[in-house]
């Protein structure tokens, strides 16, 4: 396993352990904790979606351009 893989795994494990301990020692009831977790999860999902939307769109555009270029090359090769 690469060092970067170990680092990511460590960060995820640490976050999970922190979340569990936070839930155990939380002054809120289970219902309130679940509501907080749901809202934070929705916020994280929105942030991730916003962060990856542009790179995915750029990747889509690049792939589309490459496909069009290959189509043109294939069609020009047929006419020879």
PyMOL Python script that loads the backbone (N, CA, C, O; Angstrom):
from pymol import cmd

cmd.read_pdbstr("""\
ATOM      1  N   UNK A   1       0.846  -1.172   0.000  1.00  0.00           N
ATOM      2  CA  UNK A   1       0.000   0.000   0.000  1.00  0.00           C
ATOM      3  C   UNK A   1       0.896   1.241   0.000  1.00  0.00           C
ATOM      4  O   UNK A   1       1.917   1.269   0.688  1.00  0.00           O
ATOM      5  N   UNK A   2       0.527   2.240  -0.749  1.00  0.00           N
ATOM      6  CA  UNK A   2       1.303   3.463  -0.835  1.00  0.00           C
ATOM      7  C   UNK A   2       1.122   4.298   0.433  1.00  0.00           C
ATOM      8  O   UNK A   2       0.146   4.143   1.166  1.00  0.00           O
ATOM      9  N   UNK A   3       2.081   5.180   0.668  1.00  0.00           N
ATOM     10  CA  UNK A   3       1.987   6.068   1.826  1.00  0.00           C
ATOM     11  C   UNK A   3       0.758   6.959   1.754  1.00  0.00           C
ATOM     12  O   UNK A   3       0.121   7.230   2.772  1.00  0.00           O
ATOM     13  N   UNK A   4       0.422   7.415   0.547  1.00  0.00           N
ATOM     14  CA  UNK A   4      -0.760   8.271   0.404  1.00  0.00           C
ATOM     15  C   UNK A   4      -2.031   7.497   0.730  1.00  0.00           C
ATOM     16  O   UNK A   4      -2.969   8.054   1.300  1.00  0.00           O
ATOM     17  N   UNK A   5      -2.065   6.200   0.368  1.00  0.00           N
ATOM     18  CA  UNK A   5      -3.228   5.367   0.709  1.00  0.00           C
ATOM     19  C   UNK A   5      -3.348   5.227   2.218  1.00  0.00           C
ATOM     20  O   UNK A   5      -4.443   5.305   2.776  1.00  0.00           O
ATOM     21  N   UNK A   6      -2.204   5.017   2.875  1.00  0.00           N
ATOM     22  CA  UNK A   6      -2.210   4.895   4.335  1.00  0.00           C
ATOM     23  C   UNK A   6      -2.655   6.194   4.991  1.00  0.00           C
ATOM     24  O   UNK A   6      -3.371   6.174   5.992  1.00  0.00           O
ATOM     25  N   UNK A   7      -2.234   7.318   4.433  1.00  0.00           N
ATOM     26  CA  UNK A   7      -2.621   8.611   4.986  1.00  0.00           C
ATOM     27  C   UNK A   7      -4.125   8.803   4.874  1.00  0.00           C
ATOM     28  O   UNK A   7      -4.772   9.204   5.842  1.00  0.00           O
ATOM     29  N   UNK A   8      -4.681   8.524   3.720  1.00  0.00           N
ATOM     30  CA  UNK A   8      -6.130   8.682   3.519  1.00  0.00           C
ATOM     31  C   UNK A   8      -6.891   7.743   4.446  1.00  0.00           C
ATOM     32  O   UNK A   8      -7.878   8.143   5.063  1.00  0.00           O
ATOM     33  N   UNK A   9      -6.440   6.507   4.545  1.00  0.00           N
ATOM     34  CA  UNK A   9      -7.088   5.546   5.435  1.00  0.00           C
ATOM     35  C   UNK A   9      -7.025   6.022   6.889  1.00  0.00           C
ATOM     36  O   UNK A   9      -7.997   5.893   7.634  1.00  0.00           O
ATOM     37  N   UNK A  10      -5.878   6.573   7.286  1.00  0.00           N
ATOM     38  CA  UNK A  10      -5.730   7.094   8.645  1.00  0.00           C
ATOM     39  C   UNK A  10      -6.648   8.265   8.919  1.00  0.00           C
ATOM     40  O   UNK A  10      -7.232   8.366   9.998  1.00  0.00           O
ATOM     41  N   UNK A  11      -6.778   9.155   7.939  1.00  0.00           N
ATOM     42  CA  UNK A  11      -7.660  10.311   8.105  1.00  0.00           C
ATOM     43  C   UNK A  11      -9.109   9.857   8.236  1.00  0.00           C
ATOM     44  O   UNK A  11      -9.845  10.362   9.084  1.00  0.00           O
ATOM     45  N   UNK A  12      -9.519   8.915   7.407  1.00  0.00           N
ATOM     46  CA  UNK A  12     -10.897   8.402   7.469  1.00  0.00           C
ATOM     47  C   UNK A  12     -11.154   7.713   8.799  1.00  0.00           C
ATOM     48  O   UNK A  12     -12.194   7.925   9.422  1.00  0.00           O
ATOM     49  N   UNK A  13     -10.210   6.888   9.233  1.00  0.00           N
ATOM     50  CA  UNK A  13     -10.369   6.190  10.511  1.00  0.00           C
ATOM     51  C   UNK A  13     -10.431   7.183  11.666  1.00  0.00           C
ATOM     52  O   UNK A  13     -11.238   7.022  12.582  1.00  0.00           O
ATOM     53  N   UNK A  14      -9.584   8.208  11.627  1.00  0.00           N
ATOM     54  CA  UNK A  14      -9.597   9.222  12.683  1.00  0.00           C
ATOM     55  C   UNK A  14     -10.908   9.995  12.713  1.00  0.00           C
ATOM     56  O   UNK A  14     -11.443  10.283  13.784  1.00  0.00           O
ATOM     57  N   UNK A  15     -11.422  10.329  11.536  1.00  0.00           N
ATOM     58  CA  UNK A  15     -12.698  11.048  11.469  1.00  0.00           C
ATOM     59  C   UNK A  15     -13.825  10.183  12.011  1.00  0.00           C
ATOM     60  O   UNK A  15     -14.694  10.672  12.733  1.00  0.00           O
ATOM     61  N   UNK A  16     -13.813   8.897  11.663  1.00  0.00           N
ATOM     62  CA  UNK A  16     -14.858   7.985  12.152  1.00  0.00           C
ATOM     63  C   UNK A  16     -14.778   7.853  13.671  1.00  0.00           C
ATOM     64  O   UNK A  16     -15.801   7.898  14.353  1.00  0.00           O
ATOM     65  N   UNK A  17     -13.566   7.689  14.202  1.00  0.00           N
ATOM     66  CA  UNK A  17     -13.403   7.561  15.652  1.00  0.00           C
ATOM     67  C   UNK A  17     -13.863   8.840  16.353  1.00  0.00           C
ATOM     68  O   UNK A  17     -14.520   8.781  17.393  1.00  0.00           O
ATOM     69  N   UNK A  18     -13.520   9.987  15.785  1.00  0.00           N
ATOM     70  CA  UNK A  18     -13.948  11.258  16.369  1.00  0.00           C
ATOM     71  C   UNK A  18     -15.457  11.412  16.356  1.00  0.00           C
ATOM     72  O   UNK A  18     -16.053  11.904  17.314  1.00  0.00           O
ATOM     73  N   UNK A  19     -16.064  10.989  15.264  1.00  0.00           N
ATOM     74  CA  UNK A  19     -17.522  11.086  15.167  1.00  0.00           C
ATOM     75  C   UNK A  19     -18.199  10.193  16.198  1.00  0.00           C
ATOM     76  O   UNK A  19     -19.180  10.591  16.827  1.00  0.00           O
ATOM     77  N   UNK A  20     -17.673   8.988  16.367  1.00  0.00           N
ATOM     78  CA  UNK A  20     -18.263   8.062  17.343  1.00  0.00           C
ATOM     79  C   UNK A  20     -18.126   8.611  18.752  1.00  0.00           C
ATOM     80  O   UNK A  20     -19.084   8.591  19.526  1.00  0.00           O
ATOM     81  N   UNK A  21     -16.938   9.103  19.089  1.00  0.00           N
ATOM     82  CA  UNK A  21     -16.746   9.671  20.427  1.00  0.00           C
ATOM     83  C   UNK A  21     -17.610  10.912  20.630  1.00  0.00           C
ATOM     84  O   UNK A  21     -18.147  11.127  21.716  1.00  0.00           O
ATOM     85  N   UNK A  22     -17.742  11.714  19.601  1.00  0.00           N
ATOM     86  CA  UNK A  22     -18.590  12.892  19.696  1.00  0.00           C
ATOM     87  C   UNK A  22     -20.033  12.530  19.964  1.00  0.00           C
ATOM     88  O   UNK A  22     -20.717  13.205  20.733  1.00  0.00           O
ATOM     89  N   UNK A  23     -20.497  11.464  19.330  1.00  0.00           N
ATOM     90  CA  UNK A  23     -21.881  11.015  19.551  1.00  0.00           C
ATOM     91  C   UNK A  23     -22.054  10.482  20.977  1.00  0.00           C
ATOM     92  O   UNK A  23     -23.077  10.730  21.615  1.00  0.00           O
ATOM     93  N   UNK A  24     -21.056   9.754  21.469  1.00  0.00           N
ATOM     94  CA  UNK A  24     -21.172   9.177  22.808  1.00  0.00           C
ATOM     95  C   UNK A  24     -21.222  10.251  23.893  1.00  0.00           C
ATOM     96  O   UNK A  24     -21.929  10.102  24.889  1.00  0.00           O
ATOM     97  N   UNK A  25     -20.473  11.327  23.694  1.00  0.00           N
ATOM     98  CA  UNK A  25     -20.387  12.362  24.721  1.00  0.00           C
ATOM     99  C   UNK A  25     -21.220  13.602  24.397  1.00  0.00           C
ATOM    100  O   UNK A  25     -21.057  14.641  25.036  1.00  0.00           O
ATOM    101  N   UNK A  26     -22.091  13.501  23.432  1.00  0.00           N
ATOM    102  CA  UNK A  26     -22.910  14.636  23.022  1.00  0.00           C
ATOM    103  C   UNK A  26     -23.978  14.933  24.067  1.00  0.00           C
ATOM    104  O   UNK A  26     -24.567  14.017  24.640  1.00  0.00           O
ATOM    105  N   UNK A  27     -24.223  16.211  24.312  1.00  0.00           N
ATOM    106  CA  UNK A  27     -25.282  16.567  25.262  1.00  0.00           C
ATOM    107  C   UNK A  27     -26.682  16.505  24.632  1.00  0.00           C
ATOM    108  O   UNK A  27     -27.681  16.671  25.332  1.00  0.00           O
ATOM    109  N   UNK A  28     -26.758  16.270  23.326  1.00  0.00           N
ATOM    110  CA  UNK A  28     -28.037  16.241  22.627  1.00  0.00           C
ATOM    111  C   UNK A  28     -28.651  14.844  22.654  1.00  0.00           C
ATOM    112  O   UNK A  28     -27.963  13.848  22.877  1.00  0.00           O
ATOM    113  N   UNK A  29     -29.957  14.796  22.422  1.00  0.00           N
ATOM    114  CA  UNK A  29     -30.639  13.505  22.334  1.00  0.00           C
ATOM    115  C   UNK A  29     -30.324  12.849  20.995  1.00  0.00           C
ATOM    116  O   UNK A  29     -29.769  13.488  20.101  1.00  0.00           O
ATOM    117  N   UNK A  30     -30.672  11.593  20.860  1.00  0.00           N
ATOM    118  CA  UNK A  30     -30.430  10.865  19.623  1.00  0.00           C
ATOM    119  C   UNK A  30     -31.121  11.491  18.431  1.00  0.00           C
ATOM    120  O   UNK A  30     -30.558  11.531  17.337  1.00  0.00           O
ATOM    121  N   UNK A  31     -32.337  11.981  18.629  1.00  0.00           N
ATOM    122  CA  UNK A  31     -33.087  12.618  17.541  1.00  0.00           C
ATOM    123  C   UNK A  31     -32.366  13.864  17.049  1.00  0.00           C
ATOM    124  O   UNK A  31     -32.236  14.080  15.844  1.00  0.00           O
ATOM    125  N   UNK A  32     -31.906  14.670  17.973  1.00  0.00           N
ATOM    126  CA  UNK A  32     -31.192  15.900  17.607  1.00  0.00           C
ATOM    127  C   UNK A  32     -29.877  15.537  16.922  1.00  0.00           C
ATOM    128  O   UNK A  32     -29.517  16.155  15.919  1.00  0.00           O
ATOM    129  N   UNK A  33     -29.158  14.550  17.443  1.00  0.00           N
ATOM    130  CA  UNK A  33     -27.898  14.126  16.829  1.00  0.00           C
ATOM    131  C   UNK A  33     -28.117  13.646  15.395  1.00  0.00           C
ATOM    132  O   UNK A  33     -27.345  13.987  14.499  1.00  0.00           O
ATOM    133  N   UNK A  34     -29.158  12.864  15.181  1.00  0.00           N
ATOM    134  CA  UNK A  34     -29.440  12.380  13.826  1.00  0.00           C
ATOM    135  C   UNK A  34     -29.760  13.533  12.881  1.00  0.00           C
ATOM    136  O   UNK A  34     -29.347  13.521  11.722  1.00  0.00           O
ATOM    137  N   UNK A  35     -30.495  14.526  13.375  1.00  0.00           N
ATOM    138  CA  UNK A  35     -30.817  15.695  12.558  1.00  0.00           C
ATOM    139  C   UNK A  35     -29.535  16.469  12.207  1.00  0.00           C
ATOM    140  O   UNK A  35     -29.357  16.905  11.070  1.00  0.00           O
ATOM    141  N   UNK A  36     -28.658  16.630  13.187  1.00  0.00           N
ATOM    142  CA  UNK A  36     -27.389  17.328  12.950  1.00  0.00           C
ATOM    143  C   UNK A  36     -26.554  16.560  11.929  1.00  0.00           C
ATOM    144  O   UNK A  36     -25.996  17.155  11.007  1.00  0.00           O
ATOM    145  N   UNK A  37     -26.469  15.246  12.092  1.00  0.00           N
ATOM    146  CA  UNK A  37     -25.684  14.418  11.175  1.00  0.00           C
ATOM    147  C   UNK A  37     -26.263  14.503   9.762  1.00  0.00           C
ATOM    148  O   UNK A  37     -25.521  14.632   8.788  1.00  0.00           O
ATOM    149  N   UNK A  38     -27.594  14.429   9.655  1.00  0.00           N
ATOM    150  CA  UNK A  38     -28.227  14.510   8.338  1.00  0.00           C
ATOM    151  C   UNK A  38     -27.914  15.841   7.661  1.00  0.00           C
ATOM    152  O   UNK A  38     -27.571  15.869   6.479  1.00  0.00           O
ATOM    153  N   UNK A  39     -28.028  16.934   8.395  1.00  0.00           N
ATOM    154  CA  UNK A  39     -27.754  18.258   7.818  1.00  0.00           C
ATOM    155  C   UNK A  39     -26.294  18.392   7.401  1.00  0.00           C
ATOM    156  O   UNK A  39     -25.990  18.916   6.329  1.00  0.00           O
ATOM    157  N   UNK A  40     -25.395  17.914   8.256  1.00  0.00           N
ATOM    158  CA  UNK A  40     -23.969  17.984   7.892  1.00  0.00           C
ATOM    159  C   UNK A  40     -23.681  17.100   6.689  1.00  0.00           C
ATOM    160  O   UNK A  40     -22.887  17.469   5.824  1.00  0.00           O
ATOM    161  N   UNK A  41     -24.312  15.947   6.629  1.00  0.00           N
ATOM    162  CA  UNK A  41     -24.145  15.067   5.482  1.00  0.00           C
ATOM    163  C   UNK A  41     -24.636  15.719   4.197  1.00  0.00           C
ATOM    164  O   UNK A  41     -23.997  15.606   3.151  1.00  0.00           O
ATOM    165  N   UNK A  42     -25.767  16.396   4.279  1.00  0.00           N
ATOM    166  CA  UNK A  42     -26.285  17.111   3.113  1.00  0.00           C
ATOM    167  C   UNK A  42     -25.340  18.228   2.696  1.00  0.00           C
ATOM    168  O   UNK A  42     -25.114  18.444   1.505  1.00  0.00           O
ATOM    169  N   UNK A  43     -24.783  18.941   3.683  1.00  0.00           N
ATOM    170  CA  UNK A  43     -23.820  20.002   3.377  1.00  0.00           C
ATOM    171  C   UNK A  43     -22.568  19.440   2.704  1.00  0.00           C
ATOM    172  O   UNK A  43     -22.068  20.009   1.734  1.00  0.00           O
ATOM    173  N   UNK A  44     -22.072  18.328   3.221  1.00  0.00           N
ATOM    174  CA  UNK A  44     -20.878  17.705   2.638  1.00  0.00           C
ATOM    175  C   UNK A  44     -21.171  17.222   1.224  1.00  0.00           C
ATOM    176  O   UNK A  44     -20.360  17.412   0.318  1.00  0.00           O
ATOM    177  N   UNK A  45     -22.324  16.601   1.039  1.00  0.00           N
ATOM    178  CA  UNK A  45     -22.690  16.123  -0.298  1.00  0.00           C
ATOM    179  C   UNK A  45     -22.772  17.286  -1.279  1.00  0.00           C
ATOM    180  O   UNK A  45     -22.322  17.165  -2.418  1.00  0.00           O
ATOM    181  N   UNK A  46     -23.337  18.407  -0.854  1.00  0.00           N
ATOM    182  CA  UNK A  46     -23.426  19.583  -1.712  1.00  0.00           C
ATOM    183  C   UNK A  46     -22.034  20.106  -2.049  1.00  0.00           C
ATOM    184  O   UNK A  46     -21.745  20.425  -3.202  1.00  0.00           O
ATOM    185  N   UNK A  47     -21.165  20.192  -1.027  1.00  0.00           N
ATOM    186  CA  UNK A  47     -19.798  20.683  -1.243  1.00  0.00           C
ATOM    187  C   UNK A  47     -19.026  19.786  -2.207  1.00  0.00           C
ATOM    188  O   UNK A  47     -18.312  20.277  -3.081  1.00  0.00           O
ATOM    189  N   UNK A  48     -19.170  18.483  -2.047  1.00  0.00           N
ATOM    190  CA  UNK A  48     -18.476  17.543  -2.933  1.00  0.00           C
ATOM    191  C   UNK A  48     -19.006  17.685  -4.357  1.00  0.00           C
ATOM    192  O   UNK A  48     -18.236  17.697  -5.317  1.00  0.00           O
ATOM    193  N   UNK A  49     -20.312  17.790  -4.483  1.00  0.00           N
ATOM    194  CA  UNK A  49     -20.915  17.958  -5.807  1.00  0.00           C
ATOM    195  C   UNK A  49     -20.404  19.230  -6.475  1.00  0.00           C
ATOM    196  O   UNK A  49     -20.066  19.224  -7.658  1.00  0.00           O
ATOM    197  N   UNK A  50     -20.348  20.310  -5.719  1.00  0.00           N
ATOM    198  CA  UNK A  50     -19.842  21.572  -6.258  1.00  0.00           C
ATOM    199  C   UNK A  50     -18.363  21.457  -6.645  1.00  0.00           C
ATOM    200  O   UNK A  50     -17.938  22.009  -7.660  1.00  0.00           O
ATOM    201  N   UNK A  51     -17.594  20.745  -5.840  1.00  0.00           N
ATOM    202  CA  UNK A  51     -16.152  20.633  -6.087  1.00  0.00           C
ATOM    203  C   UNK A  51     -15.846  19.798  -7.324  1.00  0.00           C
ATOM    204  O   UNK A  51     -14.884  20.086  -8.035  1.00  0.00           O
ATOM    205  N   UNK A  52     -16.646  18.771  -7.593  1.00  0.00           N
ATOM    206  CA  UNK A  52     -16.325  17.886  -8.712  1.00  0.00           C
ATOM    207  C   UNK A  52     -17.092  18.210  -9.985  1.00  0.00           C
ATOM    208  O   UNK A  52     -16.799  17.643 -11.037  1.00  0.00           O
ATOM    209  N   UNK A  53     -18.063  19.105  -9.913  1.00  0.00           N
ATOM    210  CA  UNK A  53     -18.893  19.397 -11.087  1.00  0.00           C
ATOM    211  C   UNK A  53     -18.064  19.947 -12.241  1.00  0.00           C
ATOM    212  O   UNK A  53     -18.182  19.465 -13.367  1.00  0.00           O
ATOM    213  N   UNK A  54     -17.236  20.938 -11.980  1.00  0.00           N
ATOM    214  CA  UNK A  54     -16.447  21.553 -13.054  1.00  0.00           C
ATOM    215  C   UNK A  54     -15.416  20.589 -13.640  1.00  0.00           C
ATOM    216  O   UNK A  54     -15.321  20.482 -14.863  1.00  0.00           O
ATOM    217  N   UNK A  55     -14.632  19.875 -12.804  1.00  0.00           N
ATOM    218  CA  UNK A  55     -13.691  18.916 -13.403  1.00  0.00           C
ATOM    219  C   UNK A  55     -14.375  17.828 -14.226  1.00  0.00           C
ATOM    220  O   UNK A  55     -13.839  17.400 -15.248  1.00  0.00           O
ATOM    221  N   UNK A  56     -15.537  17.382 -13.799  1.00  0.00           N
ATOM    222  CA  UNK A  56     -16.264  16.368 -14.561  1.00  0.00           C
ATOM    223  C   UNK A  56     -16.745  16.949 -15.886  1.00  0.00           C
ATOM    224  O   UNK A  56     -16.684  16.284 -16.920  1.00  0.00           O
ATOM    225  N   UNK A  57     -17.220  18.186 -15.852  1.00  0.00           N
ATOM    226  CA  UNK A  57     -17.661  18.834 -17.081  1.00  0.00           C
ATOM    227  C   UNK A  57     -16.485  19.011 -18.049  1.00  0.00           C
ATOM    228  O   UNK A  57     -16.636  18.803 -19.253  1.00  0.00           O
ATOM    229  N   UNK A  58     -15.323  19.394 -17.526  1.00  0.00           N
ATOM    230  CA  UNK A  58     -14.129  19.541 -18.365  1.00  0.00           C
ATOM    231  C   UNK A  58     -13.719  18.198 -18.958  1.00  0.00           C
ATOM    232  O   UNK A  58     -13.356  18.120 -20.132  1.00  0.00           O
ATOM    233  N   UNK A  59     -13.776  17.146 -18.155  1.00  0.00           N
ATOM    234  CA  UNK A  59     -13.439  15.814 -18.642  1.00  0.00           C
ATOM    235  C   UNK A  59     -14.406  15.383 -19.740  1.00  0.00           C
ATOM    236  O   UNK A  59     -13.987  14.828 -20.755  1.00  0.00           O
ATOM    237  N   UNK A  60     -15.687  15.635 -19.540  1.00  0.00           N
ATOM    238  CA  UNK A  60     -16.700  15.307 -20.543  1.00  0.00           C
ATOM    239  C   UNK A  60     -16.415  16.042 -21.852  1.00  0.00           C
ATOM    240  O   UNK A  60     -16.472  15.456 -22.933  1.00  0.00           O
ATOM    241  N   UNK A  61     -16.109  17.337 -21.737  1.00  0.00           N
ATOM    242  CA  UNK A  61     -15.805  18.126 -22.939  1.00  0.00           C
ATOM    243  C   UNK A  61     -14.573  17.589 -23.658  1.00  0.00           C
ATOM    244  O   UNK A  61     -14.557  17.499 -24.886  1.00  0.00           O
ATOM    245  N   UNK A  62     -13.543  17.232 -22.898  1.00  0.00           N
ATOM    246  CA  UNK A  62     -12.316  16.696 -23.496  1.00  0.00           C
ATOM    247  C   UNK A  62     -12.598  15.388 -24.215  1.00  0.00           C
ATOM    248  O   UNK A  62     -12.140  15.186 -25.339  1.00  0.00           O
ATOM    249  N   UNK A  63     -13.345  14.501 -23.579  1.00  0.00           N
ATOM    250  CA  UNK A  63     -13.665  13.208 -24.196  1.00  0.00           C
ATOM    251  C   UNK A  63     -14.513  13.410 -25.446  1.00  0.00           C
ATOM    252  O   UNK A  63     -14.289  12.760 -26.467  1.00  0.00           O
ATOM    253  N   UNK A  64     -15.486  14.313 -25.363  1.00  0.00           N
ATOM    254  CA  UNK A  64     -16.337  14.594 -26.518  1.00  0.00           C
ATOM    255  C   UNK A  64     -15.504  15.130 -27.679  1.00  0.00           C
ATOM    256  O   UNK A  64     -15.696  14.718 -28.823  1.00  0.00           O
ATOM    257  N   UNK A  65     -14.585  16.041 -27.393  1.00  0.00           N
ATOM    258  CA  UNK A  65     -13.710  16.588 -28.433  1.00  0.00           C
ATOM    259  C   UNK A  65     -12.848  15.494 -29.063  1.00  0.00           C
ATOM    260  O   UNK A  65     -12.689  15.460 -30.283  1.00  0.00           O
ATOM    261  N   UNK A  66     -12.301  14.617 -28.257  1.00  0.00           N
ATOM    262  CA  UNK A  66     -11.464  13.521 -28.770  1.00  0.00           C
ATOM    263  C   UNK A  66     -12.282  12.580 -29.656  1.00  0.00           C
ATOM    264  O   UNK A  66     -11.808  12.137 -30.702  1.00  0.00           O
ATOM    265  N   UNK A  67     -13.492  12.282 -29.239  1.00  0.00           N
ATOM    266  CA  UNK A  67     -14.357  11.401 -30.032  1.00  0.00           C
ATOM    267  C   UNK A  67     -14.664  12.041 -31.382  1.00  0.00           C
ATOM    268  O   UNK A  67     -14.606  11.376 -32.417  1.00  0.00           O
ATOM    269  N   UNK A  68     -14.987  13.324 -31.370  1.00  0.00           N
ATOM    270  CA  UNK A  68     -15.266  14.025 -32.627  1.00  0.00           C
ATOM    271  C   UNK A  68     -14.039  14.028 -33.534  1.00  0.00           C
ATOM    272  O   UNK A  68     -14.160  13.842 -34.744  1.00  0.00           O
ATOM    273  N   UNK A  69     -12.853  14.239 -32.952  1.00  0.00           N
ATOM    274  CA  UNK A  69     -11.619  14.235 -33.729  1.00  0.00           C
ATOM    275  C   UNK A  69     -11.380  12.851 -34.342  1.00  0.00           C
ATOM    276  O   UNK A  69     -10.994  12.749 -35.507  1.00  0.00           O
ATOM    277  N   UNK A  70     -11.604  11.802 -33.573  1.00  0.00           N
ATOM    278  CA  UNK A  70     -11.420  10.439 -34.082  1.00  0.00           C
ATOM    279  C   UNK A  70     -12.428  10.122 -35.184  1.00  0.00           C
ATOM    280  O   UNK A  70     -12.092   9.449 -36.159  1.00  0.00           O
ATOM    281  N   UNK A  71     -13.662  10.605 -35.031  1.00  0.00           N
ATOM    282  CA  UNK A  71     -14.673  10.396 -36.078  1.00  0.00           C
ATOM    283  C   UNK A  71     -14.230  11.056 -37.380  1.00  0.00           C
ATOM    284  O   UNK A  71     -14.317  10.451 -38.449  1.00  0.00           O
ATOM    285  N   UNK A  72     -13.755  12.295 -37.288  1.00  0.00           N
ATOM    286  CA  UNK A  72     -13.305  13.014 -38.479  1.00  0.00           C
ATOM    287  C   UNK A  72     -12.122  12.297 -39.135  1.00  0.00           C
ATOM    288  O   UNK A  72     -12.054  12.182 -40.359  1.00  0.00           O
ATOM    289  N   UNK A  73     -11.191  11.816 -38.301  1.00  0.00           N
ATOM    290  CA  UNK A  73     -10.036  11.090 -38.850  1.00  0.00           C
ATOM    291  C   UNK A  73     -10.478   9.808 -39.517  1.00  0.00           C
ATOM    292  O   UNK A  73      -9.961   9.454 -40.577  1.00  0.00           O
ATOM    293  N   UNK A  74     -11.418   9.108 -38.924  1.00  0.00           N
ATOM    294  CA  UNK A  74     -11.898   7.849 -39.506  1.00  0.00           C
ATOM    295  C   UNK A  74     -12.619   8.106 -40.820  1.00  0.00           C
ATOM    296  O   UNK A  74     -12.430   7.371 -41.789  1.00  0.00           O
ATOM    297  N   UNK A  75     -13.446   9.147 -40.857  1.00  0.00           N
ATOM    298  CA  UNK A  75     -14.190   9.455 -42.074  1.00  0.00           C
ATOM    299  C   UNK A  75     -13.265   9.955 -43.183  1.00  0.00           C
ATOM    300  O   UNK A  75     -13.495   9.664 -44.357  1.00  0.00           O
ATOM    301  N   UNK A  76     -12.230  10.700 -42.823  1.00  0.00           N
ATOM    302  CA  UNK A  76     -11.306  11.172 -43.849  1.00  0.00           C
ATOM    303  C   UNK A  76     -10.458  10.024 -44.365  1.00  0.00           C
ATOM    304  O   UNK A  76     -10.022  10.064 -45.515  1.00  0.00           O
ATOM    305  N   UNK A  77     -10.210   9.013 -43.565  1.00  0.00           N
ATOM    306  CA  UNK A  77      -9.465   7.833 -43.987  1.00  0.00           C
ATOM    307  C   UNK A  77     -10.266   6.961 -44.913  1.00  0.00           C
ATOM    308  O   UNK A  77      -9.687   6.275 -45.756  1.00  0.00           O
ATOM    309  N   UNK A  78     -11.580   6.958 -44.791  1.00  0.00           N
ATOM    310  CA  UNK A  78     -12.444   6.142 -45.646  1.00  0.00           C
ATOM    311  C   UNK A  78     -12.471   6.703 -47.046  1.00  0.00           C
ATOM    312  O   UNK A  78     -12.554   5.937 -48.005  1.00  0.00           O
ATOM    313  N   UNK A  79     -12.403   8.006 -47.200  1.00  0.00           N
ATOM    314  CA  UNK A  79     -12.478   8.640 -48.508  1.00  0.00           C
ATOM    315  C   UNK A  79     -11.210   8.534 -49.328  1.00  0.00           C
ATOM    316  O   UNK A  79     -11.210   8.955 -50.485  1.00  0.00           O
ATOM    317  N   UNK A  80     -10.155   8.005 -48.803  1.00  0.00           N
ATOM    318  CA  UNK A  80      -8.869   7.930 -49.517  1.00  0.00           C
ATOM    319  C   UNK A  80      -8.847   6.810 -50.489  1.00  0.00           C
ATOM    320  O   UNK A  80      -7.844   6.604 -51.172  1.00  0.00           O
TER     321      UNK A  80
END
""", "prot")
cmd.dss("prot")
cmd.show_as("cartoon", "prot")
cmd.util.cbc("prot")
cmd.orient("prot")
